[in-house]
């Protein structure tokens, strides 16, 4: 792969008890983020590689300044890529990140678009991440290695012209360099492009990327003055959809218990209330059963602008905030609130037989206890775990790495003492994990087990304010 640079945001892995940023333009139906709200690392936030800090931004109808060029571009033969060289044809700028699965998945599709339309347009993926991070993401993945698109990296200056909080973020320039569309990746279709190329008219929906970001610990109802319309439904407190507020979950248990959920479908507060802080019973989508609900009553698989429009209908997503004394069980209080506010839903945890990935010890093996006095946990390129119980790893797999798996991971090792474990594996890939575990006397076996499952039953008609 030829050298020449590209940039993006470094996303942080949020473990239990921290702020969990949600993807406002993505469907929570996939659990693992597809669209991302990029998180720039602290050391880069005040850095503007490729130029000085700018206060001006560009909107539809503005013309992009002349003279913009990039010296750090992957898969490009010249020493510099100049936007001026693309005058005379349409240009699609796709701002993406290697920390966003939807961004990565879109690249081969954009490569197909480039090949289909040839010289009629140019597709330029743009990121603020450095070259080595992009190489790491692309290397070894056949469909990414096969791409021919030039990949612009470390593009802070260009990104400053088009501020955004959700990716992929797409800007379309006309042959004169004028911005004709600012949209989402879901609108880059052959139908829309055919209209653009044949008539010069844009049929893309405009992506409105204004987001109010709440500081950690901010109380949504009694504080957060920057949120103009809080749309309060219930005090302790329940709200409906709040426009321009990012979806997310925040929890803190120092002094007072504080739980805050914003703009999330009904499945999410039930998942949190019934999972609680259990390391064993995390009710992801693969340990959840809905009975009697309409297709999009609890969640949705829509993405991008489609998901934003679905949220704006008013009865699909909700907010919740609980502030309670530390001696109380916040999750039991939350269950009571949900029962009062949604009496048409009956929630229970039931034993059911399910296919699972059972983490087991190989026959005849007896995994040794830890030999270290210090505890540590690292997931950089695999797993390095010292003096910790294996249930913590199982919980992490279910919450993060294998949250999209159709089957939950269940700890059947019988190991109830701290161990040391080193795995050179892709923690999101079952076969990769299994191979590494086998080397350690462990295994990951698909089999049927009786496990706890979160069951939601619709026992009446909803009486929601937005209906």
N, C-alpha and C positions, 0 to 999 in steps of 0.2 A: 504494500500500500504506500502510495507516494506521500511525501511529507508536505506539510504546510498548514497549519493550525486551526483551532476551533475551541469555543469556550462555553461554559454553562454553569448552572448552580449546583452546589454540593448539598444534597438533601441529608438531613440527619435522621437516624433511626430512633424512633421514639418508643422507649420501653414503658412498661407499666408504671403509672404514677406520674408521668410527665405529660406535657401538652401534646396532644395528638392532632396535627394539622390535617384537616379534611380537604378534599378536592371539590370545590364548589361546582366545577363544571363537569364532574364525573359522577357516574352512577355508583352508589355504595353497594350495588348488587354484586359487584366484583370483589368487594372487600379490600383487595390489594389495590393501591392507588393506580389508576390508569392515567388520568390527567393530574398534573401536580401543580401545587402552588409552590414555585421554586423558593428554596431557602438558601440564601447566600451566606457562606461561612463568614464569621466575624472578621477574620483577617483580610477578607476581600471586599467588605461592604463599603469601605471608603476609597476603594481603588477603582480607577477608571482606565483600564488598559486601552491603549490605542488612542488616547486623547484626553483632554481636560474635562472636568465636570461641566455638564451642560444644564441650563435651566429651561431650554426650549424643547418642545416635543412636536411631533408631526401628526396631523390628523388627515382624514379624507379630504381631498382637494388641495392639499399642500404638495409642493414639489420637493423631492429629496435633494439636498445640496450636492453640487458637483464636487468632484475631487475625492470622494470616499474610496479608499482602497484598503486591501487587507494583504499582509505579508505572511500570515499564518493560515494556510489553507491546506487541508488534506485532499489528495486525489486531484491535484491541479498542476499542470506542467509549467506554467509561467511562475516567475518569482513573486508576482503580485496579481491579485484579482481586483480589478477596478470596476465599480458599478457603472461608470460612464461608458465602458465598453459594451454594456448591454442595452444602451439606448437604441431605440428602433424596434424593440420587441417587449412583450410583457414579461415582468419578473415577479416570481413568487418567492417571498422571503419567509421561511418557516423557522421561527424561534423555538428551539427544542432543548432538551436536557437529557443526559445519560442516566439521570435519576428518575426519569418518568417513563413508565412502560408504554404509554400511548405514544409518546414522542418517538421512542425507538421503533415501535411497530409501524409508525407512519412513514419512516424513511424509505423502505422498499417500495411502498405504494407511490410515494412522490417520485421515486426513480422511474417507475412505470409511466407516470404522467409525463415526465421529461422525454422518455423514449417515444411515447405516442405522439406528442405534439412537436417534437424536434425543434427546429429553429424558430417556431412561432412564439415560443416562450422559454424562459430560463428558470429553473428551480434552484434556489440557493438555501440550503439548511444553515442556520446561524445558531451559534451557542456561545456562552461566556465561559464554558469549561476549557481547561487547557488540553493541549494535544495528547499528553500521556493518558489522561482520563478517557478521552474519546477512543484512542487506540485500544485501550483495555476493554471498552464496551463493545467495540465492533469486532475485534480479533476473534477468530475461531467460529463465528456465526456465519454460516454459508450465505444466507440471504442478505446479510449486511456486507460481507466481503465482496459480494457480486455487484454491489452498487457502483455506479460511475459518477454520481453527483459529487461536485466539489463541496467539501465540508469546511465552512469558515469557523474558526475557533478563536477564543479570547476576544470576542467581538463586543466589548463593553460599549464602545462609542456608538455603534449602530443600535444596540439595544436601548441606549438612553433616549434615542429619538422615538422609540415606540414602547413606552412603559407598559408592563402587563404583569398580572399576578397569576395567571393560569396558562399552562402550556399543554399542547402546542398552540402557538400564537402565530397567525398568518397575516402578512401584509402583501397586497398585490399592487404593483406599480405598472402604469401604462407605458407605452413606448417613449413618452417624453419624460418619464421619471416622476409622474404625478401619482399620488396615492389614490387608488380607486376603490380599495376595499381593505378593511381591517376585520378579520373574521376568524372562525375556528376551522380546524382541519376537516371537520365533518362537512363543511360547505365546499371544499375543493373537490368537486365532482366533474365528470366529463360533461354533464348537462350544463352546469354553470359555466364551465370553461368554454364550451362551444358557443354559448350565447355571448360571452365576452369577446371571443375572437372574431365572431361573425358580425356583431353589431357594435362592439365597443361599449356596450352597456353592462353594468355590474348587477348581477342578480344575487350576490352574496349577502347574507345577513350580517349586520354589523355586530361585532363582538364588543360588548360593554364590559370592561374589565375593572370597573371601579370597586374596590373592596375596602371596607373598614376593618382594620386589624385591631383586635382587643389585646391589650397587654396581659401578660400572665397574671392571674389572680384578680383581674378586674371583675367587679360584680356587674352582671349584665343589667339587672333591673334597677338597683339602687345607685349604681354608678354609671360608667360608660356614657358620659354626656355627649360623646361624639356620635353616638347612635341616635339619630333623630326620631325614627319611628320604631319603638320597641314592641308594639303590637301585643301587649300583655293579654294573656288569656286566663291565667290562673295564678294566684299568688302562693307560692312557695317554690317556684313560679313556673307557669306554663305559658308559652307563646306560640303563635302561628308563625308563618314565614315572615322573616324580616329582610326586605330587599337590601342588596349590596353587602350583606354580612356573610363572611365566609362560614361554611359549615365546619363544625369541629367538636371535640370533646376535651374538657379540661377537668382534672381532679387534683385536689390538694388536701392533705390530712394532717396539717400542722396547726395545733390550736383548735380552730374550728374546722369541721369537714366542709369542703366546698366542691360541689359537682356542677359543672356547667356544660350544657349541650346546646349547640346552635344549628338551626336549619338542617336537621337530620330526619330521615324517614322513621316511621314508627318502630321498625325492627330494632333500630340502634338503642333507644333507651331501655327496651326490654332486654336486649342482649347485655347491656351494662349492669342493669339492676340484678339480673339473675346470675351473671358470671361473677360479679363482685370482685373480690381480690383473690379468688381461688386460683391456685396454680394448677389444679387438676381439671376443674370443670369450666372451660372457656367455651361459650356457646357461639362459635363461629357459624357461618352459613352451612357448614357440613354437619352441624349438630343442632339443627333448627328445623321445626316442622310447622307449617301454617295450614290450618284447616278452615275452609269456608270463606276465604277472603277472595276478593277480586284480584285480577292480575297485578295491578300496580297499587294495591291498597297499603301494603307494608313497605315496599321498596320499588325500585325501578332499575332497568338496565339501560335507560337512556343515557346519552353522553353529550357533552358540549352544550350548544345552544338549545338542543332538544331537552336536555335535562334542566337547564335554566328556566325554560318556558313551562316545563312540568312543575317545577317548584313554585313558579309564580301563580299557578292556578289557585293556590291558597289553602288547600286541604291535604297536602301530601307530606310536607315537612314541618317539624316542630322544634321549639326550643324549650329547655327546662333548666331551672337553676335551683339548687338546694344548698342552703347554708345551715348547718346544724352543729350542736355541741359535740365535742370530740368523744364523749362517753356513749353517744348513741350509735346505732348501726345505720349508716346513711343509705345502704342498699335496701334495708327493710323499709325505711321511710319512703324511699323511691318507689318500691313495689306498691305501697299503700296509695301513694299519689297517682300512680298509673291506673290502679284499680278504680279510684274515684273519678278520674278524668276520662277514662276510656272504659266505661262499664260494659260496652259491647264486646270487650276482649277478655277472655279467660286465659290466664297464663299459668303454666305448671311445668315442673320438671318431672319427666317420666322415664322409667327404664324401658329401653327399646333395643332390639337387636339391630345392629348396624355393621356394615363393612368398615373396617378401620385399618390403619397402618399400626400394627402392634410392634412396639420396640421391645425386643426380648434379648435375653442372653442365649447364646448358642448352647446346645445340649452339652452337658459335661463341663461347661465353663463357669468360673466363679470370679467375677470381676473384683480386682483388689481395691481396697479403700485408698484414699489419697495419702500420699507420703509428704505432703506439703503443709506447712502451718499457715501459709498465706493463701487467700482466695483471690482468683482473678478470672476474667471472662473476656475473650476477644473473638470477634467474628471477621477479622480482616483476611479475606481470601480463604476462609474455612472456619474452623473452630479451634480455639485453645481455651480449655476450661480447667481450672485448678481448684481443688478443695471445695467443690460445690456439688449439690445433689443433682441427679440427672433429670428430675422432674422440672427443674428450671429450664433446661434445654428443650424439653418437650413442650412446655408452655410457650417458649419463644418461637418454636417452629409453628405452632398452631396460630399464634397471634400475628406473626410477621411472615416468615419464609414460606410456609405452606398453607397460608390462609385461603388460597384459591383452589386448593386440593379438594376433590370431591369426598375425600375421606379424612377424618381427624387422626392425629397421631395419639396413641394411647400408651402410657408407660406400663409395660407388663414385665419389666426386668426384675422386680422384687428388690431393687437396690434402694435402700432407705438411708444410706450413709454417703458422705461426701466422697467424690472420686476425682481423678484426673483424667481428662479425655482430650485427645488431639485428633482432629479430622481434617484431611485435605480433601474437601468436597464442596460442591455447589449445594448450599443448604436448601435451595428451592427445588432441587432436582432429586426425585426419589431414588432413581438408579444410582446416581452419583453418591448420594448419602448411604445407600445400602452397601455399595462396594467398600466405602471407607469404614462403615460400622463393622462389616464382616472381618476386616483386618484386626479389629479390636476385640473380637469375641462376641460381638453384638449382632443384631440383625433387625431389619424392618420388614415385617411380613404382613401382606394383605389377607385379612381373615375376618370372620364374623365374631363380634363380641357384644355382650349386653352392656350398654352404656347409658348414662344420663343424657337426655335430649330435652331441649327447651321446646315446648309445644304451645303455640298460640291458637286459640279457637275463637271464631267469630260466633257469638251467641246472641247477637241482636244487631240492630241498625245503629250506625254511629250518629251522634248528635254533636257535630262539630260546628263552630261558629262560622267557618268559611263556606259551609254548604248552603 
